[in-house]
Amino acid sequence: MTVAVIDRNDVVLRGRLSAPAEVRSLPSGDALVTFRLVVRRPEPRVRGQSVDVLTCISYDRALQRRAAAWVAGDVVEVQGALQRRFWRTPSGTASVCEVNCLRGRKVLRASAG
């Protein structure tokens, strides 16, 4: 059996956008959109966290354009893969785990309340 058959890294999230998406340029010159989704945990605990706030990114230009139109409170669904991204800082190497989104769509518009 090959590794390609064993390994699987598929993520599907549906959650509420916590703030507008931000597009920024990386030192490499690549454009990156980043946004955070608030998702409920499958089994909320009596005490403690009932939601997680997950960082999502995308290098896909079409998704970047769509995400730029999303507003805080919109419910969106994304598909992608979990990844760990590394970069250099003045104090050494830093990293973050995030969902690298290949697809995304708005499910519901935030209410005007």
Biotite code that builds the C-alpha atoms (Angstrom):
import biotite.structure as struc

atoms = struc.array([
    struc.Atom([0.000, 0.000, 0.000], chain_id="A", res_id=1, res_name="MET", atom_name="CA", element="C"),
    struc.Atom([1.408, 3.406, -0.913], chain_id="A", res_id=2, res_name="THR", atom_name="CA", element="C"),
    struc.Atom([1.539, 6.432, 1.355], chain_id="A", res_id=3, res_name="VAL", atom_name="CA", element="C"),
    struc.Atom([-0.841, 8.239, -1.021], chain_id="A", res_id=4, res_name="ALA", atom_name="CA", element="C"),
    struc.Atom([-3.516, 5.650, -0.206], chain_id="A", res_id=5, res_name="VAL", atom_name="CA", element="C"),
    struc.Atom([-2.939, 5.752, 3.563], chain_id="A", res_id=6, res_name="ILE", atom_name="CA", element="C"),
    struc.Atom([-2.622, 9.514, 4.118], chain_id="A", res_id=7, res_name="ASP", atom_name="CA", element="C"),
    struc.Atom([-5.623, 11.796, 4.022], chain_id="A", res_id=8, res_name="ARG", atom_name="CA", element="C"),
    struc.Atom([-5.802, 15.467, 4.901], chain_id="A", res_id=9, res_name="ASN", atom_name="CA", element="C"),
    struc.Atom([-9.268, 16.774, 4.067], chain_id="A", res_id=10, res_name="ASP", atom_name="CA", element="C"),
    struc.Atom([-10.899, 19.538, 6.058], chain_id="A", res_id=11, res_name="VAL", atom_name="CA", element="C"),
    struc.Atom([-14.455, 20.827, 5.661], chain_id="A", res_id=12, res_name="VAL", atom_name="CA", element="C"),
    struc.Atom([-15.546, 23.631, 7.978], chain_id="A", res_id=13, res_name="LEU", atom_name="CA", element="C"),
    struc.Atom([-18.761, 25.596, 8.227], chain_id="A", res_id=14, res_name="ARG", atom_name="CA", element="C"),
    struc.Atom([-18.717, 28.467, 10.667], chain_id="A", res_id=15, res_name="GLY", atom_name="CA", element="C"),
    struc.Atom([-19.226, 32.140, 11.338], chain_id="A", res_id=16, res_name="ARG", atom_name="CA", element="C"),
    struc.Atom([-16.651, 34.650, 10.137], chain_id="A", res_id=17, res_name="LEU", atom_name="CA", element="C"),
    struc.Atom([-15.218, 36.449, 13.189], chain_id="A", res_id=18, res_name="SER", atom_name="CA", element="C"),
    struc.Atom([-13.924, 39.491, 11.262], chain_id="A", res_id=19, res_name="ALA", atom_name="CA", element="C"),
    struc.Atom([-13.441, 40.545, 7.630], chain_id="A", res_id=20, res_name="PRO", atom_name="CA", element="C"),
    struc.Atom([-10.814, 38.649, 5.653], chain_id="A", res_id=21, res_name="ALA", atom_name="CA", element="C"),
    struc.Atom([-7.423, 40.293, 5.203], chain_id="A", res_id=22, res_name="GLU", atom_name="CA", element="C"),
    struc.Atom([-5.274, 40.036, 2.080], chain_id="A", res_id=23, res_name="VAL", atom_name="CA", element="C"),
    struc.Atom([-1.556, 40.552, 2.534], chain_id="A", res_id=24, res_name="ARG", atom_name="CA", element="C"),
    struc.Atom([1.629, 40.074, 0.582], chain_id="A", res_id=25, res_name="SER", atom_name="CA", element="C"),
    struc.Atom([4.220, 37.631, 1.861], chain_id="A", res_id=26, res_name="LEU", atom_name="CA", element="C"),
    struc.Atom([7.965, 38.312, 1.577], chain_id="A", res_id=27, res_name="PRO", atom_name="CA", element="C"),
    struc.Atom([7.981, 35.802, -1.301], chain_id="A", res_id=28, res_name="SER", atom_name="CA", element="C"),
    struc.Atom([5.612, 38.098, -3.220], chain_id="A", res_id=29, res_name="GLY", atom_name="CA", element="C"),
    struc.Atom([2.676, 35.677, -2.963], chain_id="A", res_id=30, res_name="ASP", atom_name="CA", element="C"),
    struc.Atom([-0.710, 37.083, -1.959], chain_id="A", res_id=31, res_name="ALA", atom_name="CA", element="C"),
    struc.Atom([-2.395, 35.391, 0.986], chain_id="A", res_id=32, res_name="LEU", atom_name="CA", element="C"),
    struc.Atom([-5.902, 35.854, 2.337], chain_id="A", res_id=33, res_name="VAL", atom_name="CA", element="C"),
    struc.Atom([-6.458, 35.032, 5.985], chain_id="A", res_id=34, res_name="THR", atom_name="CA", element="C"),
    struc.Atom([-9.669, 34.833, 7.991], chain_id="A", res_id=35, res_name="PHE", atom_name="CA", element="C"),
    struc.Atom([-10.947, 33.165, 11.131], chain_id="A", res_id=36, res_name="ARG", atom_name="CA", element="C"),
    struc.Atom([-13.959, 30.910, 11.471], chain_id="A", res_id=37, res_name="LEU", atom_name="CA", element="C"),
    struc.Atom([-15.825, 30.359, 14.718], chain_id="A", res_id=38, res_name="VAL", atom_name="CA", element="C"),
    struc.Atom([-17.061, 26.760, 14.795], chain_id="A", res_id=39, res_name="VAL", atom_name="CA", element="C"),
    struc.Atom([-19.000, 24.958, 17.506], chain_id="A", res_id=40, res_name="ARG", atom_name="CA", element="C"),
    struc.Atom([-17.423, 21.889, 19.026], chain_id="A", res_id=41, res_name="ARG", atom_name="CA", element="C"),
    struc.Atom([-19.325, 18.681, 18.277], chain_id="A", res_id=42, res_name="PRO", atom_name="CA", element="C"),
    struc.Atom([-20.025, 17.984, 21.950], chain_id="A", res_id=43, res_name="GLU", atom_name="CA", element="C"),
    struc.Atom([-20.115, 21.195, 23.993], chain_id="A", res_id=44, res_name="PRO", atom_name="CA", element="C"),
    struc.Atom([-18.926, 20.750, 27.540], chain_id="A", res_id=45, res_name="ARG", atom_name="CA", element="C"),
    struc.Atom([-20.859, 21.951, 30.552], chain_id="A", res_id=46, res_name="VAL", atom_name="CA", element="C"),
    struc.Atom([-17.869, 24.113, 31.391], chain_id="A", res_id=47, res_name="ARG", atom_name="CA", element="C"),
    struc.Atom([-15.131, 25.362, 29.167], chain_id="A", res_id=48, res_name="GLY", atom_name="CA", element="C"),
    struc.Atom([-14.944, 26.049, 25.484], chain_id="A", res_id=49, res_name="GLN", atom_name="CA", element="C"),
    struc.Atom([-17.987, 25.355, 23.311], chain_id="A", res_id=50, res_name="SER", atom_name="CA", element="C"),
    struc.Atom([-16.415, 26.852, 20.152], chain_id="A", res_id=51, res_name="VAL", atom_name="CA", element="C"),
    struc.Atom([-13.060, 26.981, 18.424], chain_id="A", res_id=52, res_name="ASP", atom_name="CA", element="C"),
    struc.Atom([-11.701, 29.881, 16.369], chain_id="A", res_id=53, res_name="VAL", atom_name="CA", element="C"),
    struc.Atom([-9.739, 28.445, 13.454], chain_id="A", res_id=54, res_name="LEU", atom_name="CA", element="C"),
    struc.Atom([-7.410, 30.361, 11.164], chain_id="A", res_id=55, res_name="THR", atom_name="CA", element="C"),
    struc.Atom([-8.003, 29.776, 7.465], chain_id="A", res_id=56, res_name="CYS", atom_name="CA", element="C"),
    struc.Atom([-5.840, 30.926, 4.574], chain_id="A", res_id=57, res_name="ILE", atom_name="CA", element="C"),
    struc.Atom([-5.881, 30.717, 0.810], chain_id="A", res_id=58, res_name="SER", atom_name="CA", element="C"),
    struc.Atom([-3.468, 31.416, -2.008], chain_id="A", res_id=59, res_name="TYR", atom_name="CA", element="C"),
    struc.Atom([-6.274, 30.934, -4.550], chain_id="A", res_id=60, res_name="ASP", atom_name="CA", element="C"),
    struc.Atom([-7.026, 34.284, -6.219], chain_id="A", res_id=61, res_name="ARG", atom_name="CA", element="C"),
    struc.Atom([-10.687, 33.492, -6.944], chain_id="A", res_id=62, res_name="ALA", atom_name="CA", element="C"),
    struc.Atom([-11.271, 32.545, -3.307], chain_id="A", res_id=63, res_name="LEU", atom_name="CA", element="C"),
    struc.Atom([-9.393, 35.660, -2.189], chain_id="A", res_id=64, res_name="GLN", atom_name="CA", element="C"),
    struc.Atom([-11.820, 37.822, -4.210], chain_id="A", res_id=65, res_name="ARG", atom_name="CA", element="C"),
    struc.Atom([-14.858, 36.047, -2.758], chain_id="A", res_id=66, res_name="ARG", atom_name="CA", element="C"),
    struc.Atom([-13.526, 36.222, 0.795], chain_id="A", res_id=67, res_name="ALA", atom_name="CA", element="C"),
    struc.Atom([-12.903, 39.970, 0.452], chain_id="A", res_id=68, res_name="ALA", atom_name="CA", element="C"),
    struc.Atom([-16.691, 40.425, 0.106], chain_id="A", res_id=69, res_name="ALA", atom_name="CA", element="C"),
    struc.Atom([-17.517, 38.441, 3.246], chain_id="A", res_id=70, res_name="TRP", atom_name="CA", element="C"),
    struc.Atom([-18.380, 40.362, 6.427], chain_id="A", res_id=71, res_name="VAL", atom_name="CA", element="C"),
    struc.Atom([-18.150, 39.461, 10.088], chain_id="A", res_id=72, res_name="ALA", atom_name="CA", element="C"),
    struc.Atom([-21.015, 37.181, 11.028], chain_id="A", res_id=73, res_name="GLY", atom_name="CA", element="C"),
    struc.Atom([-21.384, 35.602, 7.577], chain_id="A", res_id=74, res_name="ASP", atom_name="CA", element="C"),
    struc.Atom([-21.647, 31.836, 7.703], chain_id="A", res_id=75, res_name="VAL", atom_name="CA", element="C"),
    struc.Atom([-19.189, 30.320, 5.244], chain_id="A", res_id=76, res_name="VAL", atom_name="CA", element="C"),
    struc.Atom([-18.132, 26.830, 4.279], chain_id="A", res_id=77, res_name="GLU", atom_name="CA", element="C"),
    struc.Atom([-14.572, 26.038, 3.248], chain_id="A", res_id=78, res_name="VAL", atom_name="CA", element="C"),
    struc.Atom([-12.746, 22.959, 2.014], chain_id="A", res_id=79, res_name="GLN", atom_name="CA", element="C"),
    struc.Atom([-9.025, 22.430, 2.186], chain_id="A", res_id=80, res_name="GLY", atom_name="CA", element="C"),
    struc.Atom([-6.265, 20.779, 4.179], chain_id="A", res_id=81, res_name="ALA", atom_name="CA", element="C"),
    struc.Atom([-4.606, 21.342, 7.529], chain_id="A", res_id=82, res_name="LEU", atom_name="CA", element="C"),
    struc.Atom([-1.050, 22.610, 7.138], chain_id="A", res_id=83, res_name="GLN", atom_name="CA", element="C"),
    struc.Atom([1.785, 23.996, 9.183], chain_id="A", res_id=84, res_name="ARG", atom_name="CA", element="C"),
    struc.Atom([3.430, 27.083, 7.690], chain_id="A", res_id=85, res_name="ARG", atom_name="CA", element="C"),
    struc.Atom([6.949, 28.228, 8.683], chain_id="A", res_id=86, res_name="PHE", atom_name="CA", element="C"),
    struc.Atom([8.686, 31.601, 8.339], chain_id="A", res_id=87, res_name="TRP", atom_name="CA", element="C"),
    struc.Atom([11.762, 33.349, 9.688], chain_id="A", res_id=88, res_name="ARG", atom_name="CA", element="C"),
    struc.Atom([11.596, 36.032, 12.362], chain_id="A", res_id=89, res_name="THR", atom_name="CA", element="C"),
    struc.Atom([14.378, 38.080, 13.968], chain_id="A", res_id=90, res_name="PRO", atom_name="CA", element="C"),
    struc.Atom([14.290, 35.677, 16.934], chain_id="A", res_id=91, res_name="SER", atom_name="CA", element="C"),
    struc.Atom([14.219, 32.453, 14.885], chain_id="A", res_id=92, res_name="GLY", atom_name="CA", element="C"),
    struc.Atom([11.758, 30.272, 13.035], chain_id="A", res_id=93, res_name="THR", atom_name="CA", element="C"),
    struc.Atom([8.029, 30.609, 13.718], chain_id="A", res_id=94, res_name="ALA", atom_name="CA", element="C"),
    struc.Atom([5.169, 28.397, 12.608], chain_id="A", res_id=95, res_name="SER", atom_name="CA", element="C"),
    struc.Atom([1.406, 28.183, 12.697], chain_id="A", res_id=96, res_name="VAL", atom_name="CA", element="C"),
    struc.Atom([-1.184, 25.495, 11.928], chain_id="A", res_id=97, res_name="CYS", atom_name="CA", element="C"),
    struc.Atom([-4.005, 26.658, 9.685], chain_id="A", res_id=98, res_name="GLU", atom_name="CA", element="C"),
    struc.Atom([-6.508, 25.415, 7.142], chain_id="A", res_id=99, res_name="VAL", atom_name="CA", element="C"),
    struc.Atom([-5.271, 26.023, 3.592], chain_id="A", res_id=100, res_name="ASN", atom_name="CA", element="C"),
    struc.Atom([-8.564, 26.511, 1.740], chain_id="A", res_id=101, res_name="CYS", atom_name="CA", element="C"),
    struc.Atom([-8.990, 25.485, -1.876], chain_id="A", res_id=102, res_name="LEU", atom_name="CA", element="C"),
    struc.Atom([-12.729, 26.219, -2.017], chain_id="A", res_id=103, res_name="ARG", atom_name="CA", element="C"),
    struc.Atom([-15.052, 28.474, -0.091], chain_id="A", res_id=104, res_name="GLY", atom_name="CA", element="C"),
    struc.Atom([-18.549, 29.875, -0.310], chain_id="A", res_id=105, res_name="ARG", atom_name="CA", element="C"),
    struc.Atom([-20.895, 31.995, 1.736], chain_id="A", res_id=106, res_name="LYS", atom_name="CA", element="C"),
    struc.Atom([-23.824, 30.015, 3.156], chain_id="A", res_id=107, res_name="VAL", atom_name="CA", element="C"),
    struc.Atom([-25.704, 32.785, 4.979], chain_id="A", res_id=108, res_name="LEU", atom_name="CA", element="C"),
    struc.Atom([-25.384, 36.564, 5.135], chain_id="A", res_id=109, res_name="ARG", atom_name="CA", element="C"),
    struc.Atom([-24.909, 38.174, 8.557], chain_id="A", res_id=110, res_name="ALA", atom_name="CA", element="C"),
    struc.Atom([-28.104, 39.776, 9.858], chain_id="A", res_id=111, res_name="SER", atom_name="CA", element="C"),
    struc.Atom([-28.246, 43.570, 9.881], chain_id="A", res_id=112, res_name="ALA", atom_name="CA", element="C"),
    struc.Atom([-29.044, 43.633, 13.612], chain_id="A", res_id=113, res_name="GLY", atom_name="CA", element="C"),
])
